[in-house]
């Protein structure tokens, strides 16, 4: 008789739950694939369609194998999810390196507006890519979080600190990690969510560095063109 009241007192992020819906991350991944296909061909790995196609295959496998809530413990599904994040990272890193190389060598001859548009696409995709890594590794990933395998968070969200002000059913979902990634890329530092583990701090450090370099070089080049 005391188990149910006791369980109700434990916040959702600390107890087993049904897991989050897959549609959030699936929708964002579809946008990433579309953005990669829209990038200039000289800023992508050839053939132009290869990496987006591979990402689409992995996404289709995940959707068909576990279309609803992300709570199924499976090594192949976990591997496919990590592979999808890795491929998306590789594709965007390749485009970023090529763009920065062209800027530094003076071979990028685009107008200021088109240059900013291309850079915005890469920068935005980079935000999503880091959000994927945060989401995939915090407390062992979405499935491990659903089963409450790990008690100690890698990211300390404000809802975890003021539990009396939020619903007991609150738990972090993909959009929470997307917000963390966006604020880190724009503020170049953590804002309301603190990294607790060393790997989380390292990833946020890397993202801030990439964001500073991208924004600094691209904006400087665009301003130079407009002059």
Secondary structure, DSSP 8 states (H G I E B T S, - for coil): -HHHHHHHHS-GGGS-----BTHHHHHHHHHHHHHHHHS-GGGS-SSTTHHHHHHHHHHHHHHHHS-SBS----HHHHHHHHHHHHHHHHHHHHHHHHHHHHHHHT-----HHHHHHHHHHHHHHHHHHHHHHHHHHGGG-HHHHHTT---S-SEE-HHHH-GGGS-TT----HHHHHHHHHHHHHHSS--SSEE-SHHHHHHHHHHHHHHHHHHHHHHHHHHHHH-
